[in-house]
Amino acid sequence: MNQLDEHISQAKRELSAAQQRGDQPSARHYASELNDLLTYKKNHPDENHDPNSLEVFCDMNPDDPKCRVFED
């Protein structure tokens, strides 16, 4: 299993645990994280590294100023 799939599995476990505890803020956090990771995986099927939060953010918001890439 690659790093991205492991992160997705972990987010699913954490979401399930938060839902069972009735911890709605944590459940919303893990549901959002899981959705973002699944979208990233769909957009990058050949990648297997675990993306950091900026990579996921920029994948979802490529026009955001934080995601600008400057070339020399």
BELCOR-V734404 format. One record per residue. N is the residue number from 0. PHI is phi in radians with two decimals (999 if undefined). Layout:
N&PHI ; N&PHI
This chain:
0&999 ; 1&-1.54 ; 2&-1.09 ; 3&-1.14 ; 4&-1.11 ; 5&-1.13 ; 6&-1.14 ; 7&-1.10 ; 8&-1.09 ; 9&-1.12 ; 10&-1.10 ; 11&-1.11 ; 12&-1.11 ; 13&-1.13 ; 14&-1.09 ; 15&-1.06 ; 16&-1.12 ; 17&-1.13 ; 18&-1.13 ; 19&-1.14 ; 20&-1.36 ; 21&1.39 ; 22&-1.51 ; 23&-1.12 ; 24&-1.05 ; 25&-1.17 ; 26&-1.08 ; 27&-1.11 ; 28&-1.05 ; 29&-1.22 ; 30&-1.14 ; 31&-1.15 ; 32&-1.07 ; 33&-1.11 ; 34&-1.05 ; 35&-1.13 ; 36&-1.16 ; 37&-1.15 ; 38&-1.15 ; 39&-1.06 ; 40&-1.10 ; 41&-1.13 ; 42&-1.33 ; 43&-2.33 ; 44&-1.11 ; 45&-1.59 ; 46&-1.53 ; 47&-2.26 ; 48&-1.38 ; 49&-1.42 ; 50&-1.25 ; 51&-1.44 ; 52&-1.11 ; 53&-1.19 ; 54&-1.07 ; 55&-1.16 ; 56&-1.04 ; 57&-1.20 ; 58&-1.14 ; 59&-1.47 ; 60&-2.35 ; 61&-1.11 ; 62&-1.60 ; 63&-1.16 ; 64&-0.99 ; 65&-1.15 ; 66&-1.79 ; 67&-1.15 ; 68&-2.07 ; 69&-1.83 ; 70&-1.86 ; 71&-1.38
